[in-house]
Amino acid sequence: MLYDLLEFLNRMWSPPGFGVFRYITFRAGMAALTALLISWCVGPRIIAFLKKRQIGESAKLEAPASHLAKAGTPTMGGLIVLAASLIPVLLWGRLQNPYVWLILVTTFLLGVVGFIDDYLKVVKKYSKGLIGEYKIAGQVIVGLLVGGALYLLPDFEGSRTLTTVPFWKGVPLDYGMLYVPVIILVITATSNAVNLTDGLDGLAIGTIAIAFLAIAVICYVSGNVRTAAYLDIFYLPGSGELTVFSAAVVGAGLGFLWYNAHPAEVFMGDTGSLALGGALGAIMVMVKKELLLPILGGVFFAETVSVLIQKMYFKYTKRRYGQGRRVFRMAPIHHHFELLGWQESKIVTRFHIIAIILAILSLITFKVR
């Protein structure tokens, strides 16, 4: 909206300096700052509203005993993140761009799924919230929407079912008929992976902000014909606008971390974690870099794998020995480190350091090919 207005004024009167609004880098920076300001402005109001309505986190029996003290902390703070992520894109993004609308719709719809889950848990007091099958169904529908759009719309026909293989130059992978199912799998998996990671103060939102900072670079080079040719990656016209969205998520993440840092004043809840996780998968699919997710989203990947290993090993040993055994003291793996005696802030800081290293490694793969 704001971009269109400024572009109109620039065409009509050409006031000095207005041409800067055409640059993606400038608008991405403004989107990040706008997201940060929105977080700081609406954050205290939403937190106060949640406290007034007593919309707080219930004690989690599946978490370490130290987490009992967190019971009652306001949740559904993902509303802050969603507002701070989506509004700046509406202001600074080119709304004629199909990439922009696809990522906005994806994030919003998964935010709705997460909101329903949080609402049922903390307001209606359903212990499990939204039934797991229904939650998965919502994620699959969103994945189908994204996959269908990328496969059918002429705006995305340039590379269609192809994707980039990390560490390999000029050897794209063609999914063929599996393209849409793969997209559904990626979006569902990343959405749930971020949700699993959201168990310590500041862990998920900080890691997401780090990942999207790297994604902003990836989107920019993918939408720039010169850098795409230099790096020998897919040139995707229009995908550079996703840099604005990525920057907005970084700003929103930093703004929310202001309240979510230990000890947290508010939790993100499924409203934020499902939306941002799905957006992470969707945007990587759009720029043909989803096979890079195990590296870029290595923290989320490790958290998910730890849960799968724990469940599979427990079932196997129970069937074989009559008593289930565990690999980790508790899963996801951040709880394992808690039970080893690590302080929560130390775990979060070290995971963030790992996330930064993985983000740098992800960008290095563009040259190490």
C-alpha beads as a LAMMPS data file, in Angstrom:
LAMMPS data file: protein, C-alpha beads

369 atoms
368 bonds

1 atom types
1 bond types

-500.0 500.0 xlo xhi
-500.0 500.0 ylo yhi
-500.0 500.0 zlo zhi

Masses

1 110.0

Atoms # bond

1 1 1 0.000 0.000 0.000
2 1 1 2.594 2.517 1.128
3 1 1 4.938 1.371 -1.633
4 1 1 2.244 1.950 -4.277
5 1 1 1.483 5.410 -2.885
6 1 1 5.131 6.436 -2.862
7 1 1 5.640 5.009 -6.338
8 1 1 2.638 7.010 -7.560
9 1 1 4.020 10.214 -6.034
10 1 1 7.397 9.517 -7.597
11 1 1 5.836 9.138 -11.055
12 1 1 3.673 12.245 -10.694
13 1 1 6.103 14.726 -9.196
14 1 1 9.460 12.955 -8.892
15 1 1 10.333 14.522 -5.509
16 1 1 14.031 14.214 -4.596
17 1 1 14.949 10.959 -2.902
18 1 1 11.700 9.113 -3.619
19 1 1 13.386 6.774 -6.074
20 1 1 14.950 4.952 -3.124
21 1 1 11.627 3.230 -2.463
22 1 1 12.098 1.144 -5.598
23 1 1 15.055 -0.663 -4.062
24 1 1 14.272 -3.974 -2.361
25 1 1 17.123 -3.515 0.108
26 1 1 15.709 -0.190 1.332
27 1 1 12.170 -1.532 1.658
28 1 1 13.418 -4.660 3.414
29 1 1 15.219 -2.504 5.955
30 1 1 12.124 -0.372 6.475
31 1 1 9.978 -3.522 6.839
32 1 1 12.314 -4.809 9.564
33 1 1 12.195 -1.493 11.434
34 1 1 8.415 -1.248 11.029
35 1 1 8.014 -4.805 12.365
36 1 1 10.184 -3.975 15.357
37 1 1 8.147 -0.849 16.133
38 1 1 4.856 -2.720 15.763
39 1 1 6.097 -5.375 18.200
40 1 1 7.035 -2.734 20.731
41 1 1 3.773 -0.817 20.268
42 1 1 1.205 -3.623 20.248
43 1 1 3.174 -6.075 22.410
44 1 1 2.409 -4.522 25.831
45 1 1 -1.259 -4.082 24.904
46 1 1 -1.704 -7.672 23.772
47 1 1 0.163 -8.984 26.822
48 1 1 -2.025 -6.864 29.112
49 1 1 -5.156 -8.143 27.339
50 1 1 -4.033 -11.771 27.702
51 1 1 -3.300 -11.246 31.401
52 1 1 -6.670 -9.577 31.963
53 1 1 -8.483 -12.466 30.307
54 1 1 -6.233 -14.942 32.169
55 1 1 -5.164 -16.547 28.899
56 1 1 -2.109 -18.268 30.335
57 1 1 -0.030 -21.367 29.769
58 1 1 -1.073 -24.477 31.695
59 1 1 1.496 -26.523 33.594
60 1 1 3.117 -28.985 31.189
61 1 1 3.504 -32.448 32.642
62 1 1 5.711 -33.512 29.724
63 1 1 8.279 -30.803 30.551
64 1 1 10.883 -30.740 33.358
65 1 1 9.581 -29.868 36.817
66 1 1 11.235 -26.447 36.641
67 1 1 8.641 -25.457 34.029
68 1 1 5.823 -25.642 36.565
69 1 1 6.755 -22.115 37.621
70 1 1 5.856 -20.918 34.106
71 1 1 2.209 -21.873 34.502
72 1 1 -0.014 -18.835 34.063
73 1 1 2.373 -16.960 31.770
74 1 1 0.301 -15.377 28.965
75 1 1 0.347 -17.343 25.724
76 1 1 -0.970 -16.726 22.196
77 1 1 1.729 -14.079 21.872
78 1 1 2.047 -15.250 18.294
79 1 1 -0.567 -12.586 17.571
80 1 1 2.191 -10.028 18.148
81 1 1 4.514 -11.828 15.742
82 1 1 1.849 -12.208 13.054
83 1 1 0.850 -8.544 13.191
84 1 1 4.478 -7.431 13.128
85 1 1 5.333 -9.781 10.235
86 1 1 2.351 -9.238 7.939
87 1 1 1.570 -5.521 8.284
88 1 1 5.045 -4.281 7.197
89 1 1 4.822 -6.434 4.055
90 1 1 1.460 -4.873 3.220
91 1 1 3.079 -1.469 3.649
92 1 1 6.462 -1.957 1.977
93 1 1 5.958 -4.911 -0.376
94 1 1 4.865 -4.849 -4.009
95 1 1 1.358 -6.202 -3.675
96 1 1 1.138 -7.043 -7.377
97 1 1 3.773 -9.716 -6.810
98 1 1 2.374 -13.298 -6.598
99 1 1 5.213 -14.435 -4.295
100 1 1 4.184 -11.818 -1.751
101 1 1 0.546 -12.860 -1.662
102 1 1 1.379 -16.547 -1.524
103 1 1 3.647 -16.183 1.516
104 1 1 1.193 -13.801 3.231
105 1 1 -1.730 -16.200 2.765
106 1 1 0.371 -19.181 3.876
107 1 1 1.518 -17.464 7.068
108 1 1 -1.957 -16.160 7.882
109 1 1 -3.738 -19.478 7.341
110 1 1 -1.265 -21.428 9.456
111 1 1 -1.589 -18.699 12.073
112 1 1 -5.338 -19.369 12.078
113 1 1 -4.722 -23.102 12.598
114 1 1 -2.387 -22.314 15.484
115 1 1 -4.829 -19.790 16.952
116 1 1 -7.630 -22.373 16.985
117 1 1 -5.311 -24.816 18.749
118 1 1 -4.291 -22.229 21.370
119 1 1 -7.875 -21.056 21.839
120 1 1 -9.137 -24.570 22.505
121 1 1 -6.307 -25.202 24.981
122 1 1 -6.193 -22.006 27.009
123 1 1 -9.720 -20.617 26.667
124 1 1 -11.901 -23.685 26.240
125 1 1 -9.543 -25.729 28.473
126 1 1 -9.317 -28.702 26.109
127 1 1 -6.118 -30.344 27.347
128 1 1 -4.939 -31.391 23.872
129 1 1 -6.272 -28.372 22.011
130 1 1 -7.007 -28.995 18.357
131 1 1 -7.079 -32.719 17.604
132 1 1 -3.787 -33.745 16.025
133 1 1 -5.419 -35.069 12.870
134 1 1 -7.240 -31.773 12.343
135 1 1 -4.038 -29.789 12.860
136 1 1 -2.211 -31.932 10.316
137 1 1 -5.173 -31.588 7.958
138 1 1 -4.916 -27.798 8.173
139 1 1 -1.201 -27.899 7.408
140 1 1 -1.742 -30.289 4.502
141 1 1 -4.431 -28.039 3.019
142 1 1 -2.099 -25.038 3.199
143 1 1 0.696 -27.112 1.650
144 1 1 -1.668 -28.193 -1.119
145 1 1 -2.570 -24.544 -1.740
146 1 1 1.089 -23.547 -2.026
147 1 1 2.000 -26.568 -4.144
148 1 1 -0.972 -26.085 -6.436
149 1 1 -0.191 -22.406 -6.931
150 1 1 3.483 -23.026 -7.694
151 1 1 2.616 -25.841 -10.080
152 1 1 -0.363 -24.340 -11.918
153 1 1 0.005 -20.559 -12.011
154 1 1 1.903 -19.148 -15.019
155 1 1 3.777 -16.723 -12.733
156 1 1 5.864 -19.646 -11.433
157 1 1 6.306 -21.667 -14.614
158 1 1 9.988 -20.823 -15.109
159 1 1 11.387 -23.786 -13.207
160 1 1 8.160 -25.534 -12.187
161 1 1 9.048 -28.911 -10.601
162 1 1 12.818 -28.364 -10.442
163 1 1 14.841 -27.567 -7.345
164 1 1 18.449 -26.884 -6.380
165 1 1 20.628 -29.611 -4.884
166 1 1 23.095 -28.303 -2.239
167 1 1 26.778 -28.686 -3.147
168 1 1 25.931 -29.550 -6.775
169 1 1 26.199 -26.989 -9.548
170 1 1 24.067 -27.233 -12.676
171 1 1 22.433 -30.492 -11.593
172 1 1 18.831 -29.649 -10.600
173 1 1 16.508 -32.247 -9.151
174 1 1 13.169 -32.744 -10.904
175 1 1 10.397 -33.895 -8.569
176 1 1 8.028 -34.542 -11.441
177 1 1 4.655 -35.769 -10.198
178 1 1 5.943 -35.756 -6.605
179 1 1 6.328 -31.967 -6.609
180 1 1 3.114 -31.085 -4.765
181 1 1 3.387 -33.951 -2.209
182 1 1 6.963 -32.858 -1.435
183 1 1 5.823 -29.284 -0.828
184 1 1 3.063 -30.511 1.491
185 1 1 5.619 -32.588 3.392
186 1 1 8.096 -29.709 3.707
187 1 1 5.537 -27.182 4.966
188 1 1 3.955 -29.640 7.409
189 1 1 7.338 -30.776 8.700
190 1 1 8.806 -27.301 9.226
191 1 1 5.599 -26.039 10.829
192 1 1 5.667 -28.848 13.388
193 1 1 9.452 -28.630 13.846
194 1 1 9.307 -24.993 14.954
195 1 1 6.367 -25.871 17.183
196 1 1 8.468 -28.573 18.906
197 1 1 11.347 -26.124 19.366
198 1 1 9.122 -23.580 21.100
199 1 1 9.753 -24.986 24.578
200 1 1 12.252 -22.581 26.147
201 1 1 12.120 -18.821 26.550
202 1 1 13.391 -17.183 23.373
203 1 1 14.571 -20.404 21.733
204 1 1 12.200 -20.730 18.770
205 1 1 11.749 -17.050 17.970
206 1 1 15.475 -16.293 18.127
207 1 1 16.318 -19.253 15.911
208 1 1 13.606 -18.256 13.426
209 1 1 14.954 -14.699 13.244
210 1 1 18.453 -16.017 12.527
211 1 1 17.183 -18.374 9.815
212 1 1 15.134 -15.649 8.110
213 1 1 18.107 -13.300 8.093
214 1 1 19.899 -15.845 5.906
215 1 1 16.721 -16.424 3.889
216 1 1 16.526 -12.695 3.151
217 1 1 19.922 -12.981 1.441
218 1 1 18.844 -16.121 -0.439
219 1 1 15.655 -14.464 -1.696
220 1 1 17.510 -11.359 -2.800
221 1 1 20.122 -13.219 -4.864
222 1 1 17.468 -15.526 -6.342
223 1 1 15.522 -12.528 -7.627
224 1 1 18.549 -10.682 -9.005
225 1 1 19.509 -11.801 -12.502
226 1 1 23.186 -10.911 -12.119
227 1 1 23.834 -12.549 -8.753
228 1 1 21.761 -15.592 -9.729
229 1 1 23.874 -16.011 -12.865
230 1 1 27.102 -15.478 -10.921
231 1 1 26.154 -18.100 -8.317
232 1 1 24.684 -20.382 -10.992
233 1 1 21.355 -20.760 -9.216
234 1 1 17.786 -20.471 -10.460
235 1 1 16.877 -16.909 -11.404
236 1 1 13.305 -16.480 -10.196
237 1 1 11.846 -13.156 -11.400
238 1 1 9.896 -11.467 -8.630
239 1 1 11.210 -13.673 -5.817
240 1 1 13.368 -10.819 -4.582
241 1 1 10.237 -9.319 -3.026
242 1 1 10.318 -12.169 -0.504
243 1 1 13.311 -10.334 0.968
244 1 1 10.842 -7.784 2.355
245 1 1 8.836 -10.523 4.066
246 1 1 11.970 -12.188 5.435
247 1 1 13.237 -8.900 6.833
248 1 1 9.849 -8.265 8.436
249 1 1 10.031 -11.650 10.183
250 1 1 13.512 -10.793 11.461
251 1 1 12.237 -7.492 12.865
252 1 1 9.149 -9.148 14.334
253 1 1 11.312 -11.866 15.870
254 1 1 13.629 -9.378 17.535
255 1 1 10.649 -7.365 18.767
256 1 1 8.959 -10.426 20.234
257 1 1 12.227 -11.614 21.782
258 1 1 12.123 -8.416 23.844
259 1 1 9.187 -9.947 25.751
260 1 1 9.976 -13.631 25.259
261 1 1 13.563 -13.599 26.577
262 1 1 14.073 -15.451 29.858
263 1 1 12.088 -15.057 32.049
264 1 1 9.389 -14.756 29.405
265 1 1 6.546 -12.272 29.813
266 1 1 4.576 -14.030 27.070
267 1 1 4.779 -17.248 25.058
268 1 1 4.377 -17.450 21.299
269 1 1 2.060 -20.462 21.365
270 1 1 0.989 -22.407 18.309
271 1 1 -0.392 -19.187 16.825
272 1 1 3.138 -18.044 16.101
273 1 1 5.148 -21.263 15.905
274 1 1 2.951 -23.042 13.348
275 1 1 2.727 -19.904 11.199
276 1 1 6.434 -19.078 11.206
277 1 1 7.443 -22.707 10.775
278 1 1 5.164 -23.088 7.788
279 1 1 6.404 -19.794 6.349
280 1 1 9.964 -21.071 6.696
281 1 1 9.180 -24.169 4.641
282 1 1 7.029 -22.318 2.113
283 1 1 9.556 -19.596 1.354
284 1 1 12.372 -22.120 0.895
285 1 1 10.172 -24.063 -1.514
286 1 1 9.408 -20.879 -3.454
287 1 1 13.091 -20.060 -3.961
288 1 1 13.980 -23.713 -4.751
289 1 1 16.181 -24.193 -1.679
290 1 1 14.110 -26.576 0.475
291 1 1 16.839 -29.246 0.387
292 1 1 18.978 -26.763 2.325
293 1 1 16.566 -26.849 5.275
294 1 1 18.392 -29.587 7.259
295 1 1 21.372 -27.217 7.381
296 1 1 19.692 -23.812 7.671
297 1 1 17.023 -25.168 10.026
298 1 1 19.422 -27.577 11.709
299 1 1 18.209 -26.703 15.204
300 1 1 14.604 -27.429 14.248
301 1 1 15.724 -30.581 12.427
302 1 1 17.616 -31.850 15.497
303 1 1 14.656 -31.144 17.789
304 1 1 12.323 -33.134 15.528
305 1 1 14.730 -36.029 15.045
306 1 1 15.263 -36.271 18.815
307 1 1 11.519 -36.739 19.316
308 1 1 11.306 -39.374 16.568
309 1 1 14.303 -41.294 17.936
310 1 1 12.903 -41.186 21.452
311 1 1 9.494 -42.496 20.408
312 1 1 10.794 -45.185 18.065
313 1 1 13.390 -46.483 20.526
314 1 1 10.873 -46.500 23.375
315 1 1 8.373 -48.518 21.326
316 1 1 11.061 -50.902 20.104
317 1 1 12.484 -51.631 23.552
318 1 1 9.037 -51.987 25.070
319 1 1 8.114 -54.541 22.434
320 1 1 11.404 -56.418 22.798
321 1 1 12.121 -56.180 26.516
322 1 1 8.692 -55.472 27.947
323 1 1 9.808 -52.097 29.242
324 1 1 10.385 -48.945 27.228
325 1 1 13.823 -47.334 27.348
326 1 1 14.919 -43.853 26.334
327 1 1 17.862 -42.440 24.417
328 1 1 17.451 -38.944 25.846
329 1 1 16.419 -38.015 29.360
330 1 1 13.554 -36.116 27.748
331 1 1 12.643 -35.016 24.241
332 1 1 12.737 -32.606 22.441
333 1 1 16.461 -32.429 22.983
334 1 1 16.474 -29.024 24.707
335 1 1 14.727 -30.710 27.661
336 1 1 17.494 -33.334 27.702
337 1 1 20.056 -30.605 28.341
338 1 1 17.849 -29.086 31.022
339 1 1 17.808 -32.397 32.886
340 1 1 21.592 -32.565 32.535
341 1 1 21.697 -29.426 34.667
342 1 1 22.196 -26.742 32.003
343 1 1 20.520 -23.441 32.779
344 1 1 17.734 -22.455 30.392
345 1 1 19.471 -19.258 29.283
346 1 1 22.675 -21.201 28.515
347 1 1 20.797 -23.730 26.372
348 1 1 19.054 -20.985 24.412
349 1 1 22.254 -19.003 23.882
350 1 1 24.179 -22.055 22.694
351 1 1 21.375 -23.107 20.347
352 1 1 21.332 -19.587 18.928
353 1 1 25.093 -19.760 18.358
354 1 1 24.613 -23.055 16.522
355 1 1 21.819 -21.474 14.450
356 1 1 24.136 -18.609 13.444
357 1 1 26.863 -21.061 12.414
358 1 1 24.364 -23.096 10.377
359 1 1 23.027 -19.938 8.685
360 1 1 26.565 -18.996 7.648
361 1 1 27.218 -22.541 6.403
362 1 1 23.998 -22.395 4.377
363 1 1 25.167 -19.266 2.594
364 1 1 28.607 -20.777 2.028
365 1 1 27.010 -23.683 0.132
366 1 1 26.222 -21.256 -2.676
367 1 1 29.948 -21.113 -3.486
368 1 1 31.069 -24.555 -2.290
369 1 1 29.537 -26.427 -5.208

Bonds

1 1 1 2
2 1 2 3
3 1 3 4
4 1 4 5
5 1 5 6
6 1 6 7
7 1 7 8
8 1 8 9
9 1 9 10
10 1 10 11
11 1 11 12
12 1 12 13
13 1 13 14
14 1 14 15
15 1 15 16
16 1 16 17
17 1 17 18
18 1 18 19
19 1 19 20
20 1 20 21
21 1 21 22
22 1 22 23
23 1 23 24
24 1 24 25
25 1 25 26
26 1 26 27
27 1 27 28
28 1 28 29
29 1 29 30
30 1 30 31
31 1 31 32
32 1 32 33
33 1 33 34
34 1 34 35
35 1 35 36
36 1 36 37
37 1 37 38
38 1 38 39
39 1 39 40
40 1 40 41
41 1 41 42
42 1 42 43
43 1 43 44
44 1 44 45
45 1 45 46
46 1 46 47
47 1 47 48
48 1 48 49
49 1 49 50
50 1 50 51
51 1 51 52
52 1 52 53
53 1 53 54
54 1 54 55
55 1 55 56
56 1 56 57
57 1 57 58
58 1 58 59
59 1 59 60
60 1 60 61
61 1 61 62
62 1 62 63
63 1 63 64
64 1 64 65
65 1 65 66
66 1 66 67
67 1 67 68
68 1 68 69
69 1 69 70
70 1 70 71
71 1 71 72
72 1 72 73
73 1 73 74
74 1 74 75
75 1 75 76
76 1 76 77
77 1 77 78
78 1 78 79
79 1 79 80
80 1 80 81
81 1 81 82
82 1 82 83
83 1 83 84
84 1 84 85
85 1 85 86
86 1 86 87
87 1 87 88
88 1 88 89
89 1 89 90
90 1 90 91
91 1 91 92
92 1 92 93
93 1 93 94
94 1 94 95
95 1 95 96
96 1 96 97
97 1 97 98
98 1 98 99
99 1 99 100
100 1 100 101
101 1 101 102
102 1 102 103
103 1 103 104
104 1 104 105
105 1 105 106
106 1 106 107
107 1 107 108
108 1 108 109
109 1 109 110
110 1 110 111
111 1 111 112
112 1 112 113
113 1 113 114
114 1 114 115
115 1 115 116
116 1 116 117
117 1 117 118
118 1 118 119
119 1 119 120
120 1 120 121
121 1 121 122
122 1 122 123
123 1 123 124
124 1 124 125
125 1 125 126
126 1 126 127
127 1 127 128
128 1 128 129
129 1 129 130
130 1 130 131
131 1 131 132
132 1 132 133
133 1 133 134
134 1 134 135
135 1 135 136
136 1 136 137
137 1 137 138
138 1 138 139
139 1 139 140
140 1 140 141
141 1 141 142
142 1 142 143
143 1 143 144
144 1 144 145
145 1 145 146
146 1 146 147
147 1 147 148
148 1 148 149
149 1 149 150
150 1 150 151
151 1 151 152
152 1 152 153
153 1 153 154
154 1 154 155
155 1 155 156
156 1 156 157
157 1 157 158
158 1 158 159
159 1 159 160
160 1 160 161
161 1 161 162
162 1 162 163
163 1 163 164
164 1 164 165
165 1 165 166
166 1 166 167
167 1 167 168
168 1 168 169
169 1 169 170
170 1 170 171
171 1 171 172
172 1 172 173
173 1 173 174
174 1 174 175
175 1 175 176
176 1 176 177
177 1 177 178
178 1 178 179
179 1 179 180
180 1 180 181
181 1 181 182
182 1 182 183
183 1 183 184
184 1 184 185
185 1 185 186
186 1 186 187
187 1 187 188
188 1 188 189
189 1 189 190
190 1 190 191
191 1 191 192
192 1 192 193
193 1 193 194
194 1 194 195
195 1 195 196
196 1 196 197
197 1 197 198
198 1 198 199
199 1 199 200
200 1 200 201
201 1 201 202
202 1 202 203
203 1 203 204
204 1 204 205
205 1 205 206
206 1 206 207
207 1 207 208
208 1 208 209
209 1 209 210
210 1 210 211
211 1 211 212
212 1 212 213
213 1 213 214
214 1 214 215
215 1 215 216
216 1 216 217
217 1 217 218
218 1 218 219
219 1 219 220
220 1 220 221
221 1 221 222
222 1 222 223
223 1 223 224
224 1 224 225
225 1 225 226
226 1 226 227
227 1 227 228
228 1 228 229
229 1 229 230
230 1 230 231
231 1 231 232
232 1 232 233
233 1 233 234
234 1 234 235
235 1 235 236
236 1 236 237
237 1 237 238
238 1 238 239
239 1 239 240
240 1 240 241
241 1 241 242
242 1 242 243
243 1 243 244
244 1 244 245
245 1 245 246
246 1 246 247
247 1 247 248
248 1 248 249
249 1 249 250
250 1 250 251
251 1 251 252
252 1 252 253
253 1 253 254
254 1 254 255
255 1 255 256
256 1 256 257
257 1 257 258
258 1 258 259
259 1 259 260
260 1 260 261
261 1 261 262
262 1 262 263
263 1 263 264
264 1 264 265
265 1 265 266
266 1 266 267
267 1 267 268
268 1 268 269
269 1 269 270
270 1 270 271
271 1 271 272
272 1 272 273
273 1 273 274
274 1 274 275
275 1 275 276
276 1 276 277
277 1 277 278
278 1 278 279
279 1 279 280
280 1 280 281
281 1 281 282
282 1 282 283
283 1 283 284
284 1 284 285
285 1 285 286
286 1 286 287
287 1 287 288
288 1 288 289
289 1 289 290
290 1 290 291
291 1 291 292
292 1 292 293
293 1 293 294
294 1 294 295
295 1 295 296
296 1 296 297
297 1 297 298
298 1 298 299
299 1 299 300
300 1 300 301
301 1 301 302
302 1 302 303
303 1 303 304
304 1 304 305
305 1 305 306
306 1 306 307
307 1 307 308
308 1 308 309
309 1 309 310
310 1 310 311
311 1 311 312
312 1 312 313
313 1 313 314
314 1 314 315
315 1 315 316
316 1 316 317
317 1 317 318
318 1 318 319
319 1 319 320
320 1 320 321
321 1 321 322
322 1 322 323
323 1 323 324
324 1 324 325
325 1 325 326
326 1 326 327
327 1 327 328
328 1 328 329
329 1 329 330
330 1 330 331
331 1 331 332
332 1 332 333
333 1 333 334
334 1 334 335
335 1 335 336
336 1 336 337
337 1 337 338
338 1 338 339
339 1 339 340
340 1 340 341
341 1 341 342
342 1 342 343
343 1 343 344
344 1 344 345
345 1 345 346
346 1 346 347
347 1 347 348
348 1 348 349
349 1 349 350
350 1 350 351
351 1 351 352
352 1 352 353
353 1 353 354
354 1 354 355
355 1 355 356
356 1 356 357
357 1 357 358
358 1 358 359
359 1 359 360
360 1 360 361
361 1 361 362
362 1 362 363
363 1 363 364
364 1 364 365
365 1 365 366
366 1 366 367
367 1 367 368
368 1 368 369
